[in-house]
Amino acid sequence: MTAALALVTDDTELPEWLTSADIMYEAGISYRQLDFWQRARYLRPERTWRGRKRGSGSPWSWPKGELEIARRMGRLRLATERSDR
């Protein structure tokens, strides 16, 4: 978790761009889930850092709007797991 999210309780206080660690922490999902959803194009990050485009091997930057999508997908995944029991 980055310092930017350490005490955030309101999404309006979130930074414009989030890291993968921020998304995983806030949505309660694993890196594997995040990676799969990105590869399936359910989530759409960008390879940018501080406004500059980067190439392969660069970390993903996530627009703030993708966090809510990841949260909803994480809740649906949990609801599905609970109903299978």
C-alpha positions as CSV (number, residue, x, y, z in Angstrom):
1,M,0.0,0.0,0.0
2,T,1.3,3.4,-0.9
3,A,1.5,6.2,1.6
4,A,-1.2,8.0,-0.4
5,L,-3.8,5.4,0.6
6,A,-2.7,4.9,4.2
7,L,-5.4,7.0,5.8
8,V,-7.8,7.4,2.9
9,T,-11.5,6.7,3.7
10,D,-13.1,8.7,1.0
11,D,-12.5,8.1,-2.7
12,T,-12.4,11.9,-3.4
13,E,-9.1,12.0,-1.5
14,L,-7.5,9.3,-3.7
15,P,-4.6,10.3,-6.0
16,E,-5.5,10.6,-9.7
17,W,-3.4,7.5,-10.6
18,L,-3.1,4.4,-8.5
19,T,-0.5,1.6,-8.4
20,S,-1.4,-2.1,-8.7
21,A,-0.7,-2.5,-5.0
22,D,-3.3,0.3,-4.3
23,I,-5.9,-1.4,-6.4
24,M,-5.3,-4.9,-4.8
25,Y,-5.4,-3.5,-1.3
26,E,-8.5,-1.3,-1.7
27,A,-10.4,-3.9,-3.7
28,G,-9.3,-6.9,-1.6
29,I,-8.0,-8.9,-4.5
30,S,-4.9,-10.8,-5.3
31,Y,-2.2,-9.9,-7.9
32,R,-3.2,-13.0,-9.9
33,Q,-6.8,-11.8,-10.1
34,L,-5.8,-8.3,-11.0
35,D,-3.5,-9.6,-13.7
36,F,-6.1,-11.9,-15.1
37,W,-8.8,-9.2,-15.2
38,Q,-6.4,-6.9,-16.9
39,R,-5.4,-9.5,-19.5
40,A,-9.1,-10.2,-20.1
41,R,-9.6,-6.4,-20.6
42,Y,-12.1,-6.2,-17.7
43,L,-9.8,-3.6,-16.2
44,R,-7.8,-1.1,-18.2
45,P,-4.6,0.3,-16.8
46,E,-2.1,2.4,-18.6
47,R,1.7,2.0,-18.8
48,T,2.4,5.6,-17.8
49,W,4.4,7.2,-15.0
50,R,4.0,10.8,-14.2
51,G,2.4,11.5,-17.5
52,R,4.9,9.7,-19.7
53,K,4.2,6.6,-21.7
54,R,6.4,3.6,-20.9
55,G,7.1,0.3,-22.5
56,S,7.0,-3.3,-21.6
57,G,8.3,-4.1,-18.1
58,S,7.0,-0.8,-16.7
59,P,4.5,-0.8,-13.9
60,W,0.8,-0.3,-14.6
61,S,-0.8,3.0,-13.6
62,W,-4.5,2.7,-12.8
63,P,-7.0,5.6,-13.3
64,K,-9.1,6.2,-10.2
65,G,-12.2,5.0,-12.0
66,E,-10.9,1.5,-12.3
67,L,-10.8,1.1,-8.6
68,E,-14.6,1.0,-8.3
69,I,-14.8,-1.6,-11.1
70,A,-12.2,-3.8,-9.3
71,R,-14.1,-3.4,-6.0
72,R,-17.3,-4.6,-7.6
73,M,-15.7,-7.5,-9.3
74,G,-14.0,-8.5,-6.0
75,R,-17.4,-8.4,-4.2
76,L,-19.0,-10.5,-7.0
77,R,-16.2,-13.0,-6.7
78,L,-16.7,-13.3,-3.0
79,A,-20.5,-13.7,-3.3
80,T,-20.0,-16.4,-5.9
81,E,-17.5,-18.3,-3.6
82,R,-20.0,-18.1,-0.7
83,S,-22.9,-19.4,-2.7
84,D,-20.9,-22.4,-3.9
85,R,-20.4,-23.7,-0.3
